[in-house]
């Protein structure tokens, strides 16, 4: 990251400056998983394989696709994914 | 020795915009002919003309490092070290330092210089942040060149939900300039985590809240009052009740920083009112770790938990201001902190006598918390000018209004006990045979504020924690 600005921490500095990632869920049972194809080559094959594994495990999935791989997903698509699912997988590709 | 300076010779710091600098341009040319000279020019690299070494100092780094406050400044170097300097134009001084070449024949003997650009308001702190030692101890958080710093603050959870001003070093240094207290002084431990809070952390959060440096003494006074054990800030934070800190400022500090005690005093639009109250809330959030849904367990909260701060109208010499009523000497600035749940508008456009208005106000005040609950929480009564005029015209002062209201706020316990009037809520049965006060002694705080038009007042209910009078009260502290 090219640093453009430095701010001073307004907190008591009791937690790391790098924000922790969300912990993975202890179980996917009963959850719906969004499978997001970002639109790059062969991403759909990866999604197909994942979908099969989830299906065998009895986990519900929903598929989504970005309109173009060159831009971030539109807000309404992200809101739709968040409203309909508890977890999401974004397909890598190439 | 910075590049470009002669190790044995002279440096002159100047700016073209300074009449004294342009006056001595021939002297600079003369000095250049006589020996080693470098001119550090702040605003125009083509100034002065006829000088061999002109150093462009538009970023003011050299002026800052040379600690220049006035231009022109003539500095003599010997062996790579500064040995003498003089400021402005003074023929005797310049010739003493630089000899006959600095005589400036034909010029007046003396002319004062101008302020250096490096000490213009707000500039010095920026230069300290860029080129100096800020002395700040808080850890730095890097923001990428493509990232929006305001969004970065949101993402880190530093905001109350509204945008905050990104706390950069120069802003923090300017804020610290508003107080004489040391940045590393610990003001107190902020609940709920009881984290030590330095003056520097106060300044950082005051920057984020949008405060001006001159608000710092008030912000520090507010925080110290909030940390008075009698105020029970921890309990106020974690309550399920509506209340949050209400800040009332009295005394000359309120006027000095332009606080609003008039039209819309409890509303939006005044920077000092808005940001001082917000700074307290951000300190509790960021330093203390008091987050809604975390230790802040309010069922509903109230909009005043963003900020709730105003000044009392002290324009009437007949009126005893709240802070004096609570023991602060006249002429001193003070903060009163109350556990306020929000503004309840009180409308009475028919009362014309003090007696009528007191009965009417009492009826409104009975509603605080619940009409059948007494001694369970206090209140602030904000008298707006038209209501106050009804009292004043009949010679009623603060003490008389308080006394009459306390009398009017007594009711038979039989009407208040649980089940009475067909309402389950109410006082314990043991109150049935006595007259019951609505509020604790000193539990009704009366303050004047508001615009000239409107037969209104405002009732700000308190917090049930105030029912334990010895342990929890409004507090009033002098602002140092």
Interface residues (C-beta under 8 A of the other chain):
Chain A: X1 X2 X3 X4 X5 X6 X7 X8 X9 X10 X11 X12 X13 X14 X17 X19
Chain B: X136 X138 X139 X140 X141 X142 X143 X144 X145 X146 X147 X149 X152 X153 X155 X156 X158 X166 X167 X168 X169 X172 X190 X193 X195 X196 X197 X201 X204 X205 X208 X282 X286 X287 X288 X289
